C-alpha cells in the first residue's frame, strides 16, 4: 500500500513484496496535510477499489475520491464563471454608454484606440507563450480573415451605437449566435435542424421590429434618434457587424485549438489598427479630441472593452459555454437600463418585442447546443 501525503509518495512493504511508488500530483493542494491511500497498479484484489477509504474525501470510496484518476476537480467557487459573464456584460455595456457620450470623434478613431489597447495587452502574452507573431503557415490566411472580419465588426458596431439607440444596436448584435449556426451549416457542413431555422426566423423577426422599415410600418416612425435615414444606416451597420462577428466564430472553429488565443487577438488588433488608420486618412477624420472629457472616455472605452474581454474569456475557461451564452442576455438588460437612466431615452414597445424575439432565439440556440454537447459527452463516457 502507498501512503500519499502532501504530494509525496513513500513505499510501504506489503505481503508478497514491495509495491512501486505512485507519485501524487502537486498541483492540487486542497487536501494538503491529509493522508489518503492511493492504489498501486497490479497488486489489488478484485473489489478492493470500492472498499478503499480516502482521508481527503471524508471516507468516501476510492472511485469517488477527488484524487482518483480522471476525477474532475470541483470549482473553487460555484457560479464564479457566471459572475464573470455578468461582469463582462456590464463592462461592455458601460463602454457602449461612454461611446454614446463622446462628441466629435468618429467611430473608426474609437476603434483604433481599442486596437491599441488590445495590442498592448496581447504583446506580453505572445512573448511569454513564445507563439510568434505570424502563427502556423497553413493557418495564416484564416487568421487574416479573422482579423479583418473581427475589426470590421467592431467598427460597424461602434458606428451603430453612435447613430441609433443603445438598446436597439445591442439587441441586433445579440442575434450573432443564430447567424453563426447558419454560416457553420453553409461553410463547415455542421448540422442545421428545423429548430435552428426556427431560431433564425425569430431573430430576423426581432431585427425587423427594431428596424421598422417604412414599407411595413409606414413613414412615421417614432422612438428613434435623429432621422430615419440615420436609423436605417445604423441598423444596416449593426446587422453587418453581427454577420461579420458570426463569420469570425466560424473561422475560429475552422482553425480549432491549433492557434493560441492570444495570436488570434493579435491579428484582430493589428489588422484592425491598420485598417482604421487607412480609413481615417482617406476620410480625413484623424484628430485628437478637443475636449479633455472625450480623451478620458476614449481611454475608459479601451480599458472597459479589454476588461470585458478578459472576464468573458475567464468565464469560458471555468464554465460551460451554454450557461455563459444564456447569461450573456444581461447585455440586453444592461443596455435597456443604461439607456433609460443616463440617456433619458425610453425604448418603444417595438424595441421590447424585438428584444424578446432575439433573446429567445439566441437563448434557445445556446440551450440546444449545450444539451447536444452534454449528450455527446455522456455517449463518449459510455
C-alpha positions as CSV (number, residue, x, y, z in Angstrom):
1,X,0.0,0.0,0.0
2,X,1.2,3.5,-0.8
3,X,0.6,6.3,1.8
4,X,0.5,9.7,0.0
5,X,0.8,12.9,1.9
6,X,1.5,16.5,0.7
7,X,2.1,15.4,-2.8
8,X,4.8,12.8,-1.9
9,X,4.7,9.1,-2.0
10,X,6.5,6.6,0.2
11,X,6.8,2.9,-0.4
12,X,5.4,0.6,2.3
13,X,6.1,-3.1,2.4
14,X,3.2,-5.4,1.6
15,X,2.7,-9.1,1.7
16,X,4.5,-10.7,-1.2
17,X,6.9,-7.9,-1.9
18,X,7.4,-4.2,-2.3
19,X,5.0,-2.0,-4.2
20,X,6.2,0.6,-6.7
21,X,5.9,4.2,-5.8
22,X,3.0,6.1,-7.2
23,X,3.7,9.9,-7.0
24,X,0.8,12.2,-6.5
25,X,0.3,15.4,-8.4
26,X,1.5,18.5,-6.6
27,X,-0.9,20.8,-8.4
28,X,-3.8,20.2,-6.1
29,X,-3.1,21.4,-2.5
30,X,-6.7,21.2,-1.4
31,X,-6.0,18.1,0.7
32,X,-2.6,19.1,1.9
33,X,-1.7,17.7,5.2
34,X,-4.3,14.9,5.0
35,X,-3.2,11.5,4.1
36,X,-5.0,9.4,1.5
37,X,-4.4,5.8,0.5
38,X,-3.6,5.6,-3.2
39,X,-3.7,2.4,-5.2
40,X,-0.7,0.8,-6.7
41,X,-1.4,-0.9,-10.0
42,X,-1.4,-4.7,-10.3
43,X,-1.4,-5.8,-6.7
44,X,-5.0,-5.2,-5.5
45,X,-7.6,-7.9,-5.1
46,X,-10.9,-7.7,-7.0
47,X,-13.2,-5.2,-5.4
48,X,-10.5,-3.5,-3.4
49,X,-11.0,-0.3,-5.3
50,X,-14.5,0.1,-3.9
51,X,-13.5,-0.7,-0.3
52,X,-10.8,1.9,-0.1
53,X,-11.2,4.9,2.1
54,X,-9.8,8.3,1.4
55,X,-9.0,10.8,4.1
56,X,-9.3,13.9,1.9
57,X,-12.9,12.9,0.9
58,X,-14.3,12.1,4.3
59,X,-14.0,8.3,4.0
60,X,-15.6,8.0,0.5
61,X,-14.6,5.1,-1.7
62,X,-11.5,5.4,-3.8
63,X,-13.6,5.6,-7.0
64,X,-15.3,8.7,-5.6
65,X,-12.1,10.2,-4.3
66,X,-11.2,13.7,-5.6
67,X,-7.7,12.3,-6.3
68,X,-8.9,9.3,-8.3
69,X,-7.6,9.2,-11.9
70,X,-9.9,11.1,-14.2
71,X,-11.8,12.7,-11.4
72,X,-12.9,16.3,-12.1
73,X,-12.0,19.0,-9.6
74,X,-14.8,20.9,-8.1
75,X,-14.9,24.6,-8.8
76,X,-13.4,26.7,-6.1
77,X,-16.4,29.0,-6.1
78,X,-19.6,27.7,-7.7
79,X,-21.1,30.2,-10.1
80,X,-17.9,32.2,-10.5
81,X,-17.9,31.7,-14.2
82,X,-21.5,33.1,-14.5
83,X,-20.5,36.1,-12.3
84,X,-17.6,36.8,-14.7
85,X,-20.1,36.7,-17.6
86,X,-22.4,39.2,-15.9
87,X,-19.4,41.4,-15.1
88,X,-18.2,41.2,-18.7
89,X,-21.6,42.2,-19.9
90,X,-21.7,45.2,-17.6
91,X,-18.3,46.4,-18.7
92,X,-19.2,46.1,-22.3
93,X,-22.5,48.0,-21.7
94,X,-20.7,50.8,-19.8
95,X,-18.2,51.1,-22.7
96,X,-21.1,51.4,-25.1
97,X,-22.6,54.1,-22.9
98,X,-19.4,56.1,-22.9
99,X,-19.3,55.8,-26.7
100,X,-22.7,57.5,-26.9
101,X,-21.3,60.3,-24.7
102,X,-18.3,61.0,-26.9
103,X,-18.7,64.0,-29.2
104,X,-17.0,64.8,-32.5
105,X,-15.0,61.5,-32.5
106,X,-15.6,59.2,-35.4
107,X,-16.3,55.5,-34.6
108,X,-13.3,54.4,-36.7
109,X,-11.0,56.5,-34.4
110,X,-12.6,54.9,-31.3
111,X,-11.9,51.5,-32.9
112,X,-8.3,52.5,-33.5
113,X,-7.8,53.3,-29.8
114,X,-9.4,50.0,-28.9
115,X,-7.0,48.1,-31.1
116,X,-4.0,49.9,-29.5
117,X,-5.2,48.7,-26.0
118,X,-5.6,45.2,-27.4
119,X,-2.1,45.1,-28.8
120,X,-0.6,46.4,-25.5
121,X,-2.4,43.6,-23.7
122,X,-1.6,40.8,-26.1
123,X,2.1,41.5,-26.8
124,X,3.4,40.4,-23.4
125,X,1.3,37.2,-23.7
126,X,2.8,36.4,-27.2
127,X,6.3,36.8,-25.8
128,X,5.6,34.8,-22.7
129,X,4.0,31.8,-24.5
130,X,6.5,32.1,-27.4
131,X,3.8,31.7,-30.0
132,X,5.5,34.0,-32.6
133,X,3.7,36.8,-34.4
134,X,2.6,35.1,-37.6
135,X,1.3,31.7,-36.5
136,X,1.4,28.4,-38.4
137,X,1.8,28.7,-42.1
138,X,-1.4,26.8,-43.0
139,X,-3.5,29.0,-40.7
140,X,-2.3,32.5,-41.5
141,X,-4.9,33.1,-44.2
142,X,-7.6,32.2,-41.8
143,X,-6.1,34.5,-39.1
144,X,-6.0,37.4,-41.6
145,X,-9.7,36.9,-42.4
146,X,-10.4,36.6,-38.7
147,X,-8.6,39.9,-38.1
148,X,-10.3,41.7,-41.0
149,X,-13.8,40.5,-40.2
150,X,-13.4,41.0,-36.4
151,X,-12.2,44.5,-36.8
152,X,-14.9,45.3,-39.3
153,X,-17.5,44.1,-36.9
154,X,-16.1,46.3,-34.2
155,X,-16.0,49.5,-36.4
156,X,-19.6,48.9,-37.7
157,X,-20.9,48.2,-34.1
158,X,-19.4,51.4,-32.8
159,X,-21.0,53.3,-35.7
160,X,-24.3,51.7,-34.9
161,X,-24.0,52.8,-31.3
162,X,-23.4,56.4,-32.3
163,X,-26.4,56.8,-34.7
164,X,-29.1,54.6,-33.1
165,X,-30.5,53.9,-29.6
166,X,-28.1,51.9,-27.4
167,X,-30.7,49.1,-26.7
168,X,-31.6,48.7,-30.4
169,X,-28.0,48.2,-31.5
170,X,-27.3,45.8,-28.7
171,X,-30.3,43.7,-29.4
172,X,-29.4,43.4,-33.1
173,X,-25.9,42.3,-32.4
174,X,-27.1,39.8,-29.9
175,X,-28.5,37.7,-32.7
176,X,-25.0,36.7,-33.6
177,X,-25.3,33.0,-32.4
178,X,-28.2,32.4,-34.7
179,X,-26.2,33.6,-37.8
180,X,-23.2,31.6,-36.5
181,X,-25.2,28.4,-36.8
182,X,-26.4,29.3,-40.3
183,X,-22.8,30.1,-41.5
184,X,-21.4,26.9,-39.9
185,X,-24.0,24.9,-41.8
186,X,-23.0,26.6,-45.1
187,X,-19.2,26.5,-44.7
188,X,-18.4,23.8,-42.1
189,X,-21.2,21.4,-43.1
190,X,-22.4,21.4,-39.5
191,X,-25.9,20.1,-38.8
192,X,-28.7,22.6,-39.2
193,X,-32.1,21.4,-37.9
194,X,-35.6,22.7,-38.1
195,X,-35.0,24.2,-34.6
196,X,-32.1,26.2,-35.9
197,X,-34.3,27.5,-38.7
198,X,-37.0,28.5,-36.2
199,X,-34.5,30.4,-34.1
200,X,-33.2,32.2,-37.2
201,X,-36.7,33.3,-38.1
202,X,-37.3,34.5,-34.5
203,X,-34.1,36.6,-34.7
204,X,-35.0,38.1,-38.1
205,X,-38.4,39.0,-36.7
206,X,-36.8,40.8,-33.8
207,X,-34.5,42.7,-36.1
208,X,-37.5,43.8,-38.3
209,X,-39.4,45.0,-35.2
210,X,-36.4,47.2,-34.3
211,X,-35.6,48.4,-37.8
212,X,-39.3,49.1,-38.6
213,X,-38.9,49.5,-42.4
214,X,-41.4,52.0,-43.8
215,X,-43.0,49.6,-46.3
216,X,-44.2,47.6,-43.2
217,X,-44.6,50.3,-40.5
218,X,-45.3,53.4,-42.5
219,X,-43.1,56.6,-42.8
220,X,-44.0,58.0,-39.4
221,X,-41.5,56.0,-37.2
222,X,-41.2,57.1,-33.5
223,X,-38.7,56.3,-30.8
224,X,-35.5,56.7,-32.9
225,X,-32.6,59.1,-32.6
226,X,-32.3,61.6,-35.4
227,X,-33.7,60.9,-38.8
228,X,-34.9,57.6,-40.0
229,X,-32.1,57.6,-42.6
230,X,-29.5,57.6,-39.8
231,X,-31.5,54.9,-38.0
232,X,-31.6,52.8,-41.1
233,X,-27.8,53.2,-41.6
234,X,-27.2,52.2,-38.0
235,X,-29.4,49.1,-38.5
236,X,-27.6,48.0,-41.6
237,X,-24.3,48.6,-39.8
238,X,-25.4,46.6,-36.8
239,X,-26.6,43.7,-39.0
240,X,-23.4,43.7,-41.0
241,X,-21.4,43.7,-37.7
242,X,-23.4,40.8,-36.5
243,X,-22.8,38.7,-39.6
244,X,-19.1,39.6,-39.5
245,X,-18.9,38.6,-35.9
246,X,-20.6,35.3,-36.7
247,X,-18.1,34.8,-39.5
248,X,-15.2,35.2,-37.1
249,X,-16.7,32.4,-34.9
250,X,-16.9,30.1,-37.9
251,X,-13.2,30.8,-38.7
252,X,-12.1,30.2,-35.2
253,X,-14.0,26.8,-35.3
254,X,-12.2,26.0,-38.5
255,X,-8.8,26.9,-37.0
256,X,-9.5,25.0,-33.8
257,X,-7.1,24.8,-31.0
258,X,-4.0,24.8,-33.2
259,X,-3.7,28.6,-32.9
260,X,-3.2,30.2,-29.5
261,X,-6.0,32.6,-28.3
262,X,-3.5,35.5,-27.9
263,X,-2.4,35.1,-31.5
264,X,-6.0,35.3,-32.8
265,X,-6.5,38.6,-30.8
266,X,-3.1,39.9,-32.1
267,X,-4.2,39.5,-35.7
268,X,-7.5,41.2,-34.8
269,X,-5.8,44.2,-33.2
270,X,-3.0,44.7,-35.8
271,X,-5.2,44.3,-38.9
272,X,-7.9,46.5,-37.2
273,X,-5.4,49.2,-36.4
274,X,-4.0,49.3,-39.9
275,X,-7.5,49.4,-41.4
276,X,-8.6,52.1,-39.0
277,X,-5.6,54.3,-39.8
278,X,-6.0,54.0,-43.5
279,X,-9.7,54.7,-43.3
280,X,-9.2,57.8,-41.1
281,X,-6.7,59.3,-43.5
282,X,-8.9,58.6,-46.5
283,X,-11.9,60.2,-44.8
284,X,-9.7,62.9,-43.3
285,X,-11.2,62.2,-39.8
286,X,-8.0,61.6,-37.9
287,X,-7.8,64.1,-35.0
288,X,-7.4,64.0,-31.2
289,X,-10.5,65.0,-29.2
290,X,-10.5,68.7,-28.3
291,X,-12.3,68.1,-25.1
292,X,-10.5,66.5,-22.1
293,X,-13.6,64.6,-21.2
294,X,-13.6,62.8,-24.6
295,X,-10.0,61.8,-24.1
296,X,-10.8,60.3,-20.7
297,X,-13.8,58.5,-22.2
298,X,-11.6,57.1,-25.1
299,X,-9.2,55.6,-22.5
300,X,-12.0,54.2,-20.4
301,X,-13.6,52.6,-23.5
302,X,-10.3,50.8,-24.3
303,X,-9.9,49.7,-20.7
304,X,-13.5,48.6,-20.2
305,X,-13.5,46.7,-23.5
306,X,-10.3,45.0,-22.6
307,X,-11.7,44.1,-19.1
308,X,-14.9,42.8,-20.6
309,X,-13.0,40.5,-23.0
310,X,-10.7,39.2,-20.1
311,X,-13.7,38.3,-17.9
312,X,-15.6,36.7,-20.7
313,X,-12.5,34.6,-21.6
314,X,-12.1,33.6,-17.9
315,X,-15.8,32.7,-17.8
316,X,-15.5,30.4,-20.7
317,X,-12.4,28.7,-19.2
318,X,-14.2,27.7,-15.9
319,X,-17.8,27.4,-17.1
320,X,-19.6,25.6,-19.8
321,X,-20.4,27.6,-23.0
322,X,-24.2,27.0,-22.7
323,X,-24.7,28.8,-19.4
324,X,-22.3,31.6,-20.4
325,X,-24.3,32.2,-23.6
326,X,-27.5,32.3,-21.7
327,X,-26.1,34.7,-19.1
328,X,-24.9,37.0,-21.8
329,X,-28.5,38.1,-22.2
330,X,-27.6,40.5,-19.4
331,X,-26.0,42.6,-22.2
332,X,-29.5,43.5,-23.4
333,X,-30.8,44.1,-19.8
334,X,-27.9,46.5,-19.0
335,X,-28.4,48.3,-22.4
336,X,-32.0,49.0,-21.6
337,X,-31.2,50.1,-18.0
338,X,-28.4,52.4,-19.0
339,X,-30.3,53.9,-21.9
340,X,-33.2,54.8,-19.6
341,X,-31.1,56.1,-16.7
342,X,-28.3,58.0,-18.4
343,X,-29.6,58.8,-21.9
344,X,-33.1,59.6,-20.9
345,X,-34.5,57.6,-23.8
346,X,-37.3,55.1,-23.2
347,X,-37.4,52.2,-25.6
348,X,-40.6,51.7,-27.6
349,X,-42.7,48.6,-27.3
350,X,-41.5,47.6,-30.8
351,X,-37.9,47.5,-29.4
352,X,-39.0,45.5,-26.4
353,X,-40.8,43.0,-28.6
354,X,-37.8,42.7,-30.9
355,X,-35.5,42.2,-27.9
356,X,-37.7,39.4,-26.6
357,X,-37.6,37.7,-30.0
358,X,-33.8,38.0,-30.4
359,X,-33.1,36.9,-26.8
360,X,-35.5,33.9,-27.1
361,X,-33.8,32.8,-30.3
362,X,-30.3,33.2,-29.0
363,X,-31.0,31.6,-25.7
364,X,-32.9,28.7,-27.4
365,X,-29.9,28.1,-29.7
366,X,-27.5,28.2,-26.8
367,X,-29.6,25.8,-24.7
368,X,-30.0,23.4,-27.6
369,X,-26.2,23.4,-28.3
370,X,-25.5,22.9,-24.7
371,X,-27.8,19.9,-24.4
372,X,-26.2,18.4,-27.6
373,X,-22.8,18.8,-26.0
374,X,-23.8,17.1,-22.8
375,X,-25.4,14.2,-24.7
376,X,-22.3,13.7,-26.7
377,X,-20.2,13.7,-23.5
378,X,-22.4,11.1,-21.9
379,X,-22.2,8.9,-25.0
380,X,-18.4,9.1,-25.0
381,X,-18.3,8.1,-21.4
382,X,-20.4,5.0,-22.2
